[in-house]
Amino acid sequence: MKIIVTTKEKQWYEITEGAMGEEYIQTTLDEKNRLDIKWEGFGGCFNELSMEALNRIDEPSKDGIYDQLFSQEADGLRLNFCRLPIGASDYAVSWYSYDEKDDDYEMNHFSIERDQKLLIPYIKQALKRNCNIKFFASPWSPPTWMKTRKVCNYGTLIQTKENLTAYALYLCRYIEEYAKEGITISQIHVQNEPVSDQKFPSCIWKGEEFATFIGKYLGPMMKERGLTTKIWLGTLNGPETDKRAPYTRYNDYANLVLHDVDAYRYIEGISYQWAGKYAVQITGKSFPEKKIIQSENECGDGNNTWQYANYIFEMFQHYISNGVCAYVYWNMVLEDGGRSTWGWTQNSMLTIQSETGRVNYEYEFYVMKHFSRYVELGAEIIELTGHLAGNAVCFRNPDHTSVLVVQNPFNKPISFIWHKKQVVLLPESINTILD
């Protein structure tokens, strides 16, 4: 048995014994049964501000970061299930789409030239280290001429046949143009956070609008064009307040769309983030035949504290124990402070100091590493029982090795029996136990 531990004072080191000489809490943890879920990966989102931060340091330092994020050989995160923005995300250098020519319904002016400057070189560095990374992509906003307000932020897509057909073509062209760059888009998630009318790139959708667009426009067009990319209902950030209604509920999105016969047959899965954490359990219960992923972890405030890292651990635990098959971080790398172009400061797994170029591996890097380093593709999720089950996640890899990731939230050591051996965890620690 091998125990790797991270505390506030020291990160990612191996221990063989706990502090049994101190007063400790006796608790329980054991395996209950296997969930019918095959693990598909951990990842992060590529964005322009991340690549801008990386471009401030020298090539050897950049290569070291790429290795730590993506290499399957290095002792790093081994990320293998990553997210791409379709056009501008809220962490783009400036806001854009791939076709801002008014009324270009045939997409004659569609171009990914902008992405060739920052995003595509970033993605290709990841593929250089792991050619099997799986990518899913989502738009934050359609082209502005398709919207009720001609801006990337706020508003919604004008729901006309002409517009819906053009937008389906826009998403198909994205898949096709990225394929020409050697980048396979495995999944399209139709809209980032469709319940929020934001000051950053956004577009709100109703459930009925999703069902119509997927079932009658996007699905048939992708089939007609011979695209094998899967369609996902996401990335859902609800139930949450939508300004067009007093309150939106679970039933207004996943439940409604998946009960639409046309949309259902095209949808491979559902992705949740932020307030979607309140709906993930009921979706899994209602539609166990559909996959679910966590598509964006919550971003913090740019201070990258130990306290928030423990909250992020709890989000990993919540989503994984409720049946997701992948977990995706948001900002992989940012300048220190993590400030967006529109003024929000956010956490990241690595930060680069703008003045010195110094690279800091933040606490959340190690939270991710405690999960991603040893969990293999195709691993089974093991349901746990016992008083510590709410602070732990267990995987069984295809080679039958066990990976238990467990938090000690207390300021005292805790002790429990795991696989017939006594385990003692240090106070206020995050641990990976290999067996």
ABEGO torsion letter per residue (X at the ends): XBBBBBBAABBGBBBABBBAABBBBBBBBBBABBBBBBBAEBBBBBBAAAAAAAAABBAAAAAAAAAAAABAABBBAGBABBBBBBEBBAABABBBBABABBGBAAGAABBAAAAAAAAAAAAAAAAAABAABBBBBBBABBBAAABABBBABEEBBBBBAAAAAAAAAAAAAAAAAAAAAGBBBABBBABBGAABBBABBBBBBBAAAAAAAAAAAAAAAAAAAGBABBBBBOBBAOBBBBAABABBBAAABAAAAAABAAAAAABABBBBBEAAAAAAAAAAAABAABBBBBABBBAEAGAGBAAAAAAAAAAAAAAAAAGBABBBBBBABBBBGGBBAAGBBBBBABBBBAAAGBBBBBAAAAAAAAAAAABBBGBBBBBBBEAAAAABBBBBBAAGBBBBBBBBABABBBBBBBGGBBBBBBBGBBBBBBX
